Every structure is written in C-alpha cells, then in structure tokens.
Amino acid sequence: MKLNRDIVRQLLTLIAILAAFGVNVLTNIAPINGLSIGEISNTLFKQILITPANYAFLIWGLIYTGLISLAAYQAQPNQRQNPTLRRIGYLLTASSGAQIVWVVLFQTRLFVLSLGAMLLILLPLIGAYLRLDVVKGAVSRQQKWFVHRPISIYFAWISVATIVNGAIALDYLGWSGWGVNPQGWTVIMMVIGTAIAATVTLQRADRVYSGVFVWALGAIAVRHLDTVIIAGPASGFALILILVMIFSRQIRQKST
C-alpha cells in the first residue's frame, strides 16, 4: 500500500520535531564531552558580550511547547489536506534535522561548522514564515495559536541565536574585530537585531517576533547591569521595540 504524501509529510514533521526535542533533552542530561550547551557558553565563551543572561534560554521551554503542539495539530487526520500546512511542506522537518546537527556540532566544539548548521535551521524557518504569510494571512484561531505563533517564536529566537553563534564562531577563529572593541561590536550587533525585529514588525505587525527580541535584549541588559555601555543600549533598544510593537498597526495604516 502506497502511503499518501500528506501522511508522509505529517509523520516526518512529527518525528523530526520530537527527535529534536529528545536530542536537546538528552544532551542536557548526558552532554557530549561532559559540558552542556549552556556550560560551554558560560566557560569557553563567557567573554562573548552579546550572550544573554542564563534565564533567557528558558524560552526553549516555550518554543518546544509550541512546536510539539504544532506537530500534534498537523498530524491529526482532519488536517491532512489543510492547505496552510501543505504550504509548510518539509521545511519544519529540515529545520528540526538541522537543529539536531547543530547540537552535536556545538557540543563536539566544531563551532564554525555549528554556524553553518544554525543557518540551515534559520533558512527553512524563513521559508515557512513567508509561505504561511504569518500574521498577514487570514487564518482560523486554531491555526493562529498552533501554527503561526509557534513558528514566529521559533524563527525569532533562531534569528537571535544566529547572531550569537556568529559571534562565537568569529571569537573561536581569533577575529580581531577590525579595530573595534568588543563593547562596540556588541552594540552594533544589537542594532542589527533591533533593526531586523522592527522591520518584521512594521511589515507584518508581528508582535510575537519582536517580543522575543525584547526578551533577549532585556536578558543582555540584566547580564551586564554593571556595564552601562552595554546595559544602557540593550535597554534602550528593547524600549524601542516595545514602542514599535505598540504602534506598528498605526504606522502600517499610515504608510498604505
């Protein structure tokens, strides 16, 4: 008996998301080479100033709650021919597979290759986000909560993580910073992150996406409370994004 393509897609999406979650849990319980991802960041790369305070990574609980809910929702028989879910295709499967590869590469301390894996997580998420036309497209309340919002949160955090992973890879390679001090580059990276989040929010009124960046910037400020040159801009950029989130719909209406 030949399996229906929709069933294959549903099964692979479900398996990939659960496998990525399982690998993340397993490698925290029994880390490769003895150090968890957080411990590697806090020991080998504690000098990376763009890294948020440890509590920021609790967002993974929310991310996987959303992704597992999405996986279960899309696996239902009555969602088999859902055109919205068909548009995602195998993008979440690819992203989840790349997430597993990233965990292994990072924990085996192949930090430059891990940046490549991070991009392979990010690119399918960009594709899924655009295919779904997140926020702009009219969808049911169920699809909003079980599909759009989980992808917005995951996409936003991977956007943040890509910036941090890039800084780690450059530090590992011994990059000199082209004469700019670490504090300066940290502010530059925060400007880039804020600009990305503000652009997405203004184009789509996606407050969830910007909310994740606010969370990250707040955690950067908390980590560097004794360093005004970092805590000040981080707090300021978070405030800017909050204002963008509040007034995004009005700004978009005026520009159309």
C-alpha positions in Angstrom: 0.0 0.0 0.0 1.4 3.3 -1.1 1.5 6.0 1.6 -0.3 9.2 0.9 2.1 12.2 0.5 0.2 14.2 3.1 0.6 11.3 5.6 4.3 11.1 4.9 4.7 14.8 5.5 2.7 14.7 8.7 4.7 11.7 10.1 8.1 13.2 9.2 7.2 16.6 10.7 6.0 14.9 13.9 9.1 12.6 14.1 11.6 15.4 13.3 10.2 17.8 16.0 10.0 15.1 18.7 13.6 13.9 17.7 15.0 17.4 18.0 13.3 17.8 21.4 14.6 14.5 22.5 18.2 15.2 21.5 18.1 18.6 23.3 16.9 16.9 26.5 19.3 14.0 26.2 22.4 16.2 25.6 21.5 18.3 28.6 21.2 15.2 30.8 24.2 13.5 29.4 26.3 16.1 27.5 28.8 15.1 24.8 32.3 15.8 26.1 30.8 16.5 29.6 29.6 20.1 29.1 26.1 21.2 28.2 25.5 23.9 25.6 24.9 26.4 28.4 28.1 25.4 30.2 30.1 25.7 27.0 28.8 29.2 26.6 29.5 30.2 30.2 33.0 28.8 30.3 34.6 28.8 26.8 32.8 31.9 25.6 32.0 33.9 28.7 33.7 36.8 27.0 31.0 37.0 24.3 29.1 40.0 25.5 26.1 39.6 23.2 25.1 36.3 25.0 22.0 36.9 27.2 21.8 36.0 30.9 21.2 32.3 31.5 17.5 32.7 32.3 16.8 33.9 28.7 17.3 30.3 27.5 14.2 29.2 29.4 12.4 30.3 26.2 13.3 26.9 24.8 10.5 25.5 27.0 8.0 27.8 25.3 9.5 27.1 21.9 9.2 23.3 22.2 5.8 23.5 23.8 4.7 25.4 20.7 6.5 23.1 18.3 5.2 19.9 19.9 1.7 21.4 19.9 2.1 22.2 16.2 3.4 18.7 15.5 0.4 17.1 17.2 -2.0 19.5 15.5 -0.7 19.0 12.0 -0.6 15.2 12.5 -4.4 15.0 13.0 -6.3 13.1 10.2 -8.6 16.1 9.7 -5.6 18.3 9.0 -4.1 16.0 6.3 -5.3 18.2 3.4 -5.0 21.5 5.2 -3.7 23.9 2.5 -1.9 26.0 5.2 0.0 23.0 6.5 0.7 21.8 2.9 2.5 25.1 2.3 5.0 24.4 5.0 5.9 21.2 3.3 9.1 19.6 4.7 10.5 22.9 6.0 10.0 22.2 9.7 11.4 18.7 9.1 14.5 20.2 7.6 14.8 22.8 10.4 14.4 20.2 13.1 17.0 18.0 11.4 19.4 20.9 11.3 18.7 21.6 15.0 19.9 18.0 15.8 23.1 18.5 13.7 23.7 21.9 15.4 23.5 20.4 18.9 26.0 17.7 18.0 28.4 20.1 16.3 28.3 22.6 19.1 28.8 20.1 21.8 31.7 18.5 19.9 33.1 22.0 19.8 33.0 22.4 16.0 31.9 26.0 16.4 32.5 27.2 12.9 30.5 24.3 11.4 27.8 24.9 14.0 27.2 28.3 12.5 26.6 26.6 9.1 24.1 24.3 10.9 22.4 27.3 12.5 21.9 28.9 9.1 20.3 25.6 8.0 17.9 25.9 10.9 17.2 29.6 10.0 16.6 29.3 6.3 13.8 26.8 6.3 12.1 28.9 9.1 12.3 32.0 6.9 10.7 29.9 4.1 7.9 28.6 6.3 7.3 32.1 7.7 7.0 33.6 4.2 4.9 30.7 2.8 2.5 30.9 5.6 2.3 34.7 5.3 2.4 34.8 9.1 0.1 37.5 10.6 -0.8 38.9 7.2 -2.7 35.9 6.1 -6.2 35.3 7.4 -6.3 32.0 9.4 -8.5 30.4 12.0 -7.9 30.9 15.7 -6.6 27.3 15.9 -4.0 27.8 13.1 -3.0 31.1 14.7 -2.2 29.5 18.0 -1.0 26.1 16.8 0.9 27.1 13.7 1.7 30.8 13.2 2.7 31.7 16.7 5.0 28.7 17.4 6.8 29.4 14.1 7.1 33.2 15.0 8.6 32.4 18.3 11.0 29.7 17.0 12.0 31.9 14.0 12.7 34.9 16.2 14.8 33.0 18.7 16.8 31.3 16.0 17.4 34.8 14.5 18.8 35.9 17.9 20.8 32.6 18.2 22.3 33.1 14.7 23.8 36.5 15.8 25.2 34.9 19.0 26.5 31.9 17.1 28.2 34.1 14.6 30.0 36.0 17.4 31.1 32.7 18.9 32.5 31.4 15.6 34.4 34.6 15.0 35.8 34.6 18.5 36.9 31.0 18.1 38.7 31.9 14.8 40.5 34.7 16.7 38.9 37.5 14.7 40.5 40.9 15.8 37.3 42.9 15.3 38.9 45.3 12.7 40.0 47.6 15.5 36.5 47.9 17.1 36.4 46.8 20.8 34.0 44.0 21.9 31.6 46.5 23.5 31.4 48.4 20.2 30.6 45.2 18.3 28.1 44.1 20.9 26.2 47.4 20.4 26.5 47.0 16.5 25.0 43.5 16.7 22.2 44.8 18.9 21.5 47.5 16.4 21.3 44.9 13.6 19.0 42.6 15.7 16.7 45.5 16.6 16.5 46.7 13.0 15.6 43.1 11.9 12.9 42.8 14.5 11.5 46.3 13.9 11.4 45.7 10.1 9.5 42.4 10.5 7.0 44.0 13.0 6.4 47.1 10.8 5.9 44.9 7.7 3.7 42.3 9.4 2.6 43.7 12.7 4.1 40.5 14.2 4.4 41.5 17.9 5.4 37.9 18.8 8.6 38.1 16.7 9.6 41.4 18.3 8.6 40.2 21.7 11.3 37.5 21.6 13.9 40.2 20.7 12.7 42.3 23.7 13.2 39.2 25.9 16.7 38.7 24.6 17.7 42.4 24.8 16.4 42.5 28.4 18.4 39.5 29.3 21.6 41.1 27.8 20.9 44.2 29.9 20.5 42.1 33.0 23.7 40.2 32.4 25.6 43.5 32.0 24.0 45.6 34.7 27.4 46.7 35.8 28.4 47.8 32.3 26.5 50.8 31.3 27.9 50.9 27.7 26.0 47.6 27.1 23.1 47.6 29.5 22.1 51.1 28.5 21.8 50.4 24.7 20.2 47.0 25.3 17.5 48.5 27.5 17.0 51.4 25.0 16.7 49.0 22.0 14.2 46.9 24.0 12.1 50.0 24.7 12.2 51.0 21.0 10.9 47.6 20.0 8.1 47.8 22.6 7.1 51.1 21.1 7.2 49.6 17.6 5.1 46.7 18.8 2.5 49.1 20.3 2.3 51.4 17.3 3.0 49.0 14.4 -0.5 48.8 13.2 -1.0 52.6 13.1 2.3 53.1 11.3 1.4 50.5 8.7 -2.0 52.0 8.2 -0.4 55.5 7.6 2.1 54.1 5.1 -0.6 52.4 3.0 
